[in-house]
Amino acid sequence: MSFIRLGLSTALASLVLLTGCATPLSNATADQAARKVLAQSWQNTRYNIDAEMGLNKLEFTQKHAAQHEEDEEETDPDNHLGLPSSVASIAQISKGFRLNFSGAVDAQAGKVELIPSLRFEQNNLLIAAKVPLQFNTQDMSLLIDVSIAKPFASIVFSADQLKDYKQFLRIRPPAELIAKIPLKEMYQAMPGLTDQAYAQLDPQVFSFQPLDQYASELGATYKIRINTNEQLDRKILNTLLTGLVKVAAEAKTDPSGKRPFNPEEMTQLISMLLEASSSGLKSNTSSDLYAARNGNLLALRQIIDLQTPEFNAQAFLNMRYSNFGKPVFVYHPSEEEITDLPSDVYDQLLGLNNIDEEETANEQEVTEATEDGLTLELEGEVEPATAAASPAPQKHHKKLNVQLSAKPS
């Protein structure tokens, strides 16, 4: 009898070990694994993040460089200003800039901390500046550590004028505007939208890569590469943004069926803006995802090659995730350390008063902010959906007028 019990215990232990070896990425193809990792990164609601981005290369095209030299010759023929006579100096200086940021996310508590730091380092010169930020999703308030501005503000303002301004400045939008933005629903939709965005790509753009030294440092089990170009990147971004628009419109539809904005017009607007922003741009992006056995995204490394008529560049982005489930926040400001931005200043920042309509009427892109909300007019050319199969598609002039009402319906 003891022998039978021992045999059953051994069998059960073996079964537990075998099932324990199964992971969310087991037997998944490269595209399936990448989609699971990216979607799961949105389902992880508490973690720390560290990132760095900058330029590896910046080269101006010969045509642009020649135009630059010609402009310099016209403005300062004898070079009295002592400016560099070649754009090579500009390219060299640009590579000295780095944008680093660290942060913490606690979606359950509705709190996000981000500490961006801009650094310039070259030879014996080092310049750095950081502006810590905290965002509260409950009331959409933004805390800004304005300590960096105080030494400069003291030159212009007296100590008496500055005494009421503390370390943190809080910007909080009007309650009626907060009520119309469904952040919770939009965040919850991101895993599904992310999977949808990458599912439309050809599986051949995904591939498993051999583990490297960085993977060993992270304790990563998988390294998955995604190769995209500007068209695929635009396709991914368009799917995410239009999906969020639909989620927001459905979440804030009142019982009568009235929506805060027209989702179809917003979708067209997004497509037009993405098309315009990438005009003349060619890019190739290599994204390496480092994932743990359980599917958590541990790090993201990107190399982005850019080509425009003016320059060629190579940018990089390195992002690392840590402290899953136990994020560490650097700042814990109390109310005594916070100054609220006056409402009249907030209105001025948003342009909610005294907008000269006549001055902006002839602009191609017009943003008008009024007491009733925000109206954005954009004129441009769009291709009809059926034009893709035509060798010479006819472009149609399209004017969009999208109104976001800030008043309760």
C-alpha positions as CSV (number, residue, x, y, z in Angstrom):
1,M,0.0,0.0,0.0
2,S,2.8,2.4,0.8
3,F,4.4,1.5,-2.5
4,I,1.2,2.5,-4.3
5,R,0.9,5.8,-2.5
6,L,4.6,6.5,-3.3
7,G,4.0,5.8,-7.0
8,L,0.9,8.0,-7.1
9,S,2.8,10.9,-5.3
10,T,5.7,10.6,-7.8
11,A,3.2,10.6,-10.8
12,L,1.5,13.7,-9.5
13,A,4.8,15.5,-8.8
14,S,5.9,14.7,-12.4
15,L,2.6,16.0,-13.7
16,V,3.0,19.3,-11.8
17,L,6.5,19.7,-13.1
18,L,5.5,19.0,-16.7
19,T,2.6,21.5,-16.6
20,G,4.8,24.0,-14.8
21,C,7.1,24.0,-17.8
22,A,4.3,25.1,-20.1
23,T,4.4,28.9,-20.7
24,P,2.1,31.4,-22.5
25,L,4.6,31.3,-25.4
26,S,5.1,27.5,-25.7
27,N,4.7,26.3,-29.2
28,A,3.8,29.8,-30.4
29,T,5.2,31.1,-33.8
30,A,7.2,34.3,-33.7
31,D,4.2,36.4,-34.7
32,Q,1.9,34.8,-32.1
33,A,4.6,35.2,-29.4
34,A,5.2,38.8,-30.2
35,R,1.5,39.6,-30.2
36,K,1.0,37.9,-26.8
37,V,4.0,39.7,-25.3
38,L,2.8,43.1,-26.5
39,A,-0.8,42.6,-25.4
40,Q,0.4,41.3,-22.0
41,S,2.5,44.4,-21.5
42,W,-0.8,46.3,-21.3
43,Q,-2.3,43.8,-18.9
44,N,0.6,44.3,-16.5
45,T,-0.6,47.3,-14.5
46,R,2.2,47.9,-12.0
47,Y,5.9,48.2,-12.9
48,N,8.9,50.5,-13.3
49,I,10.4,51.7,-16.6
50,D,13.8,53.1,-17.7
51,A,14.5,54.3,-21.2
52,E,17.0,56.1,-23.3
53,M,16.7,57.5,-26.8
54,G,18.9,59.5,-29.1
55,L,20.7,59.6,-32.5
56,N,23.4,57.3,-33.7
57,K,23.8,59.1,-37.0
58,L,22.6,62.2,-38.8
59,E,23.8,63.0,-42.3
60,F,22.4,65.8,-44.4
61,T,21.9,65.2,-48.1
62,Q,24.2,66.9,-50.6
63,K,21.4,69.0,-51.9
64,H,20.4,70.2,-48.5
65,A,24.0,70.8,-47.4
66,A,24.6,72.9,-50.6
67,Q,21.5,75.0,-49.9
68,H,22.7,75.5,-46.3
69,E,26.1,76.7,-47.5
70,E,24.4,79.0,-50.0
71,D,22.1,80.5,-47.3
72,E,25.1,81.1,-45.1
73,E,27.0,82.9,-47.9
74,E,24.0,85.2,-48.4
75,T,23.5,86.1,-44.8
76,D,27.1,86.3,-43.6
77,P,29.5,86.2,-46.7
78,D,32.6,87.0,-44.6
79,N,31.6,84.7,-41.7
80,H,31.7,87.5,-39.2
81,L,29.6,85.5,-36.8
82,G,32.2,82.7,-36.8
83,L,29.5,80.0,-37.5
84,P,30.6,76.6,-38.8
85,S,30.7,76.5,-42.6
86,S,29.4,73.0,-42.8
87,V,26.3,71.2,-41.6
88,A,28.7,68.4,-40.4
89,S,29.1,70.4,-37.2
90,I,25.4,70.4,-36.6
91,A,25.2,66.7,-37.2
92,Q,28.1,66.1,-34.7
93,I,26.4,68.2,-32.0
94,S,23.1,66.5,-32.4
95,K,24.6,63.1,-31.6
96,G,25.6,64.5,-28.2
97,F,22.0,64.7,-27.1
98,R,20.2,61.9,-25.2
99,L,16.7,61.8,-23.7
100,N,16.6,59.5,-20.7
101,F,13.5,58.9,-18.6
102,S,12.6,56.8,-15.7
103,G,9.1,56.2,-14.4
104,A,6.6,54.1,-12.5
105,V,3.1,52.9,-13.4
106,D,0.4,51.9,-11.0
107,A,-2.7,51.6,-13.1
108,Q,-4.7,50.1,-10.2
109,A,-4.1,53.3,-8.2
110,G,-4.4,55.5,-11.2
111,K,-0.9,56.9,-10.9
112,V,1.9,57.4,-13.4
113,E,5.2,59.0,-12.7
114,L,7.6,60.0,-15.5
115,I,11.0,61.7,-15.0
116,P,12.4,62.8,-18.4
117,S,16.0,64.1,-18.4
118,L,17.6,65.8,-21.4
119,R,21.4,65.4,-21.5
120,F,24.0,66.9,-23.8
121,E,27.5,65.4,-23.4
122,Q,30.5,66.0,-25.6
123,N,34.2,66.0,-24.7
124,N,34.4,67.8,-21.4
125,L,31.0,69.4,-21.5
126,L,27.9,68.0,-19.8
127,I,24.5,69.7,-19.6
128,A,21.4,68.1,-18.1
129,A,17.9,69.1,-17.1
130,K,15.0,67.0,-15.8
131,V,11.4,67.8,-15.1
132,P,9.6,65.2,-13.0
133,L,5.9,64.6,-13.8
134,Q,3.1,62.7,-12.1
135,F,-0.3,62.0,-13.7
136,N,-3.4,61.0,-11.8
137,T,-5.9,59.2,-13.9
138,Q,-8.7,59.8,-11.4
139,D,-9.0,63.5,-12.0
140,M,-6.6,63.8,-14.9
141,S,-4.4,66.1,-12.9
142,L,-0.8,66.6,-13.9
143,L,1.9,67.5,-11.3
144,I,5.0,69.2,-12.6
145,D,8.1,69.7,-10.5
146,V,8.9,73.3,-11.4
147,S,12.1,73.5,-9.2
148,I,14.2,73.9,-12.4
149,A,12.4,77.2,-13.2
150,K,12.8,78.9,-9.8
151,P,16.3,80.1,-10.2
152,F,15.4,81.8,-13.5
153,A,12.0,83.0,-12.2
154,S,13.7,84.7,-9.3
155,I,15.6,87.0,-11.8
156,V,12.3,88.4,-13.1
157,F,10.0,88.1,-10.1
158,S,10.5,89.1,-6.5
159,A,10.6,86.7,-3.6
160,D,7.2,88.0,-2.5
161,Q,5.6,87.2,-5.9
162,L,7.0,83.7,-5.8
163,K,6.3,82.8,-2.2
164,D,2.9,81.1,-3.1
165,Y,4.4,78.8,-5.7
166,K,5.7,75.6,-4.2
167,Q,7.7,72.7,-5.6
168,F,4.9,71.1,-7.6
169,L,2.5,72.8,-10.0
170,R,-0.9,71.0,-10.5
171,I,-2.8,71.3,-13.7
172,R,-6.3,70.0,-13.5
173,P,-8.8,70.2,-16.4
174,P,-12.4,71.1,-15.9
175,A,-14.6,68.4,-14.4
176,E,-17.0,68.5,-17.4
177,L,-14.1,67.7,-19.8
178,I,-12.8,64.9,-17.6
179,A,-16.3,63.3,-17.6
180,K,-16.1,63.0,-21.4
181,I,-12.8,61.2,-21.6
182,P,-13.2,57.4,-20.7
183,L,-9.6,56.7,-19.8
184,K,-10.4,53.5,-18.0
185,E,-12.3,52.0,-21.0
186,M,-9.5,53.1,-23.4
187,Y,-6.8,51.5,-21.3
188,Q,-8.7,48.3,-21.0
189,A,-9.1,48.2,-24.7
190,M,-5.4,48.4,-25.4
191,P,-4.5,44.7,-25.2
192,G,-7.1,43.8,-27.8
193,L,-6.3,46.7,-30.0
194,T,-2.6,46.0,-29.8
195,D,-3.2,42.4,-30.8
196,Q,-5.5,43.5,-33.7
197,A,-2.9,46.0,-34.9
198,Y,0.0,43.5,-35.1
199,A,-2.2,40.6,-36.3
200,Q,-2.7,42.4,-39.7
201,L,1.1,42.2,-40.4
202,D,2.7,39.5,-42.5
203,P,4.0,36.8,-40.2
204,Q,7.3,37.0,-42.1
205,V,8.2,40.4,-40.4
206,F,8.4,38.5,-37.1
207,S,11.3,36.2,-36.2
208,F,12.9,34.5,-33.2
209,Q,16.5,35.6,-32.6
210,P,19.3,33.9,-30.7
211,L,19.7,35.0,-27.1
212,D,22.5,37.5,-26.5
213,Q,24.4,38.9,-23.6
214,Y,21.7,41.4,-22.9
215,A,19.1,38.7,-22.7
216,S,21.3,36.9,-20.1
217,E,21.5,40.1,-18.0
218,L,17.7,40.4,-18.1
219,G,17.0,36.8,-17.5
220,A,15.0,36.7,-20.8
221,T,13.9,33.4,-22.3
222,Y,12.8,34.8,-25.7
223,K,14.1,37.4,-28.1
224,I,11.7,38.3,-30.9
225,R,12.4,40.7,-33.7
226,I,9.8,42.8,-35.7
227,N,10.9,44.5,-38.9
228,T,8.6,47.2,-40.1
229,N,8.7,50.2,-42.5
230,E,6.9,53.5,-42.5
231,Q,3.8,52.0,-44.2
232,L,3.5,49.2,-41.6
233,D,4.2,51.6,-38.7
234,R,1.4,53.9,-40.0
235,K,-0.9,51.0,-40.4
236,I,-0.3,49.9,-36.7
237,L,-0.7,53.4,-35.4
238,N,-3.9,54.0,-37.4
239,T,-5.5,50.8,-36.0
240,L,-4.7,51.8,-32.5
241,L,-5.9,55.4,-32.7
242,T,-9.1,54.7,-34.6
243,G,-9.8,51.8,-32.2
244,L,-9.5,54.2,-29.3
245,V,-11.8,56.7,-31.0
246,K,-14.5,54.1,-31.3
247,V,-14.1,53.0,-27.7
248,A,-14.3,56.6,-26.5
249,A,-17.4,57.3,-28.6
250,E,-19.2,54.1,-27.5
251,A,-18.3,54.6,-23.8
252,K,-19.7,58.2,-23.7
253,T,-22.8,57.7,-25.8
254,D,-25.8,58.9,-23.8
255,P,-29.1,56.9,-23.5
256,S,-30.6,58.9,-26.4
257,G,-27.7,57.7,-28.7
258,K,-26.0,61.1,-28.8
259,R,-22.2,60.9,-29.0
260,P,-19.6,63.5,-27.9
261,F,-18.1,63.5,-31.4
262,N,-18.5,61.9,-34.7
263,P,-16.2,58.8,-34.7
264,E,-16.3,58.5,-38.5
265,E,-15.0,62.0,-39.0
266,M,-12.4,61.5,-36.3
267,T,-11.2,58.3,-38.0
268,Q,-10.8,60.1,-41.4
269,L,-9.0,62.9,-39.6
270,I,-6.5,60.5,-38.0
271,S,-5.8,58.9,-41.4
272,M,-5.2,62.3,-43.0
273,L,-2.9,63.4,-40.3
274,L,-0.9,60.2,-40.3
275,E,-0.6,60.4,-44.1
276,A,0.5,64.1,-43.9
277,S,3.0,63.5,-41.1
278,S,4.8,60.7,-43.1
279,S,4.9,62.6,-46.4
280,G,8.4,62.2,-48.0
281,L,9.5,60.0,-45.1
282,K,10.9,56.5,-45.5
283,S,11.8,54.4,-42.5
284,N,12.9,51.0,-41.5
285,T,12.5,49.9,-37.8
286,S,14.0,46.9,-36.2
287,S,12.3,46.1,-32.8
288,D,13.7,43.5,-30.5
289,L,11.4,42.2,-27.7
290,Y,13.0,40.5,-24.7
291,A,10.5,38.4,-22.9
292,A,10.4,36.3,-19.8
293,R,9.2,32.7,-19.7
294,N,5.8,33.9,-18.4
295,G,5.4,36.3,-21.3
296,N,6.3,39.5,-19.5
297,L,8.1,42.1,-21.7
298,L,11.4,42.8,-20.0
299,A,12.9,45.1,-22.5
300,L,12.5,46.7,-25.9
301,R,15.3,47.8,-28.2
302,Q,14.7,49.6,-31.4
303,I,16.9,50.9,-34.2
304,I,15.1,53.3,-36.6
305,D,16.6,54.3,-39.9
306,L,15.0,57.4,-41.4
307,Q,15.3,58.9,-44.9
308,T,14.0,62.2,-46.0
309,P,14.9,64.6,-48.9
310,E,16.8,66.7,-46.4
311,F,18.7,64.1,-44.2
312,N,19.4,60.5,-43.3
313,A,19.4,59.5,-39.7
314,Q,19.5,56.5,-37.4
315,A,17.8,56.8,-34.0
316,F,17.6,54.3,-31.2
317,L,15.3,53.5,-28.3
318,N,16.2,51.3,-25.4
319,M,13.4,50.6,-22.8
320,R,13.6,48.3,-19.8
321,Y,10.8,47.1,-17.5
322,S,11.2,46.0,-13.9
323,N,9.6,45.6,-10.4
324,F,6.5,44.0,-11.7
325,G,3.7,44.2,-9.1
326,K,5.8,46.5,-6.9
327,P,6.6,49.8,-8.6
328,V,8.8,52.3,-6.8
329,F,7.8,56.0,-7.0
330,V,10.4,58.6,-6.4
331,Y,8.1,61.5,-5.4
332,H,5.3,61.5,-2.9
333,P,4.2,65.1,-2.7
334,S,1.8,66.3,-0.1
335,E,-0.8,69.0,-0.6
336,E,1.5,71.4,1.2
337,E,4.0,71.0,-1.6
338,I,1.5,71.6,-4.4
339,T,0.3,74.8,-6.0
340,D,-2.8,74.6,-8.2
341,L,-2.7,76.4,-11.5
342,P,-5.2,79.3,-11.5
343,S,-8.3,78.5,-13.7
344,D,-7.9,81.7,-15.7
345,V,-4.3,80.8,-16.6
346,Y,-5.5,77.3,-17.6
347,D,-8.1,78.9,-19.9
348,Q,-5.4,81.0,-21.5
349,L,-3.2,78.0,-22.1
350,L,-6.1,76.2,-23.8
351,G,-7.0,79.4,-25.7
352,L,-10.5,79.3,-24.3
353,N,-11.0,83.1,-24.5
354,N,-10.5,85.9,-27.0
355,I,-9.6,84.0,-30.1
356,D,-9.3,86.2,-33.2
357,E,-11.4,84.3,-35.7
358,E,-10.7,86.6,-38.6
359,E,-6.9,86.1,-38.2
360,T,-7.2,82.3,-38.4
361,A,-10.0,82.0,-41.0
362,N,-7.6,81.8,-43.9
363,E,-5.2,79.2,-42.4
364,Q,-5.2,75.7,-43.8
365,E,-5.5,74.2,-40.3
366,V,-7.7,76.0,-37.9
367,T,-8.2,75.3,-34.3
368,E,-10.9,77.3,-32.6
369,A,-11.5,77.0,-28.9
370,T,-14.7,78.4,-27.6
371,E,-16.9,78.1,-24.5
372,D,-18.8,75.3,-26.3
373,G,-15.7,73.2,-26.9
374,L,-13.0,72.6,-29.4
375,T,-13.5,72.7,-33.2
376,L,-10.8,71.5,-35.5
377,E,-11.0,72.1,-39.2
378,L,-8.5,70.4,-41.6
379,E,-8.5,70.6,-45.3
380,G,-6.6,68.2,-47.5
381,E,-6.7,65.6,-50.2
382,V,-7.8,62.0,-49.5
383,E,-8.0,59.0,-51.7
384,P,-11.3,57.0,-51.9
385,A,-11.2,53.5,-50.4
386,T,-11.7,51.9,-53.8
387,A,-8.8,53.8,-55.4
388,A,-6.2,51.2,-54.2
389,A,-6.6,49.1,-57.3
390,S,-6.5,51.9,-59.7
391,P,-3.1,52.7,-61.3
392,A,-3.8,56.4,-61.1
393,P,-6.1,57.1,-58.2
394,Q,-8.1,60.2,-58.3
395,K,-7.7,62.3,-55.2
396,H,-10.8,64.1,-53.8
397,H,-10.7,67.3,-51.8
398,K,-12.1,66.7,-48.4
399,K,-12.8,69.1,-45.6
400,L,-13.3,67.7,-42.1
401,N,-15.0,69.6,-39.3
402,V,-14.8,67.8,-36.0
403,Q,-16.2,69.3,-32.8
404,L,-15.3,68.1,-29.3
405,S,-17.8,69.6,-26.9
406,A,-16.5,70.4,-23.4
407,K,-20.0,71.1,-22.0
408,P,-22.1,68.3,-20.7
409,S,-24.7,67.0,-23.2
